[in-house]
């Protein structure tokens, strides 16, 4: 099923995946989850930011996706990470 704005003509494109949560190594976990679906993704594609109180972390990954199935698989993998509370 295609969502609005994600038809076959909308790919490939750069997509920003953000994971927010509590995890000892959220960056490493997100990198591992995404690498399964996007091999050879560079370290520079990732950024990390801590919340104001330091309780949560947010990892953002800018990745080129080639189709909706790949994008859905990336989101599913990131959402499976223990401690991830929100995936945007």
N, C-alpha and C positions, 0 to 999 in steps of 0.2 A: 504494500500500500504506500503510495506516495503522499507526502505531506505538501501543503502549499509551499511553493518556492523551492522544492527539491525534486523537480522533474528531471528526466534524463538529460535535458539540455543544460541543466544547472551544474553539471560536473564536467571535468574536475574543478574543484575550487578549494581555497584555503579556508579551513574551519577552525575555530578556536574552542577547544574543549577545556572546561574548568571543573576541577574536583575540589570540594571543600570538605574538610573533616579533621579527625584526630587520628593520627597514625605516627608511629615512631619514625618512619621513613616514607612519608606520603609521596615525595618526589620519586623515589626509587620504585615504589609500587605502581605509580601511574606510568612511569617509563616502561616498566616490564609489561604492563597490561596493553599499552598502545603498540609496543614493538612487535607483538604477535601479529598485528594487523597492518602495521606500516614498518616494514624492515628498514634498517639503516636510517632511522630518524635521528637527526643531529641533536646534540646536547643543547644547542642554541634555540631549539624549538620550544624549550621548556622554561618557565619562570615560576618562582615560588614567592609567596608573600605570607607573612604571619599576621594573624588578627591583632588588633590593638592590645588586647590583654595577653596575647601569646598562647591562648588555649587552642586555637584552631589554625590550620594552614590552608592556603589555597594554591593549587598548582594549575597553571594554564599551559596548554600545549597548542601551538599553531601548526596544523598539519594539513597537507594536501590530500583530500579524499577524492576517490575516483568514481564512487557511486553510492547510492543510498544504503545498500546492504553493508558496505564497508563501514559507513558512518554509524549505523545501528550497532554493528558488532563492536566498534570502539566504545560506544556509550555503555553497552552491556558489560563489557570487560571492566571498565572503570567503576561502574556501579557495584560490581562484585567485590571490590576491595574492602576489606574489613576496616571500619572506621570512617568510610566515606558517607557523609550525611547528605550531600547535595552534589549533583552533577549537571552542569549547564552546557 
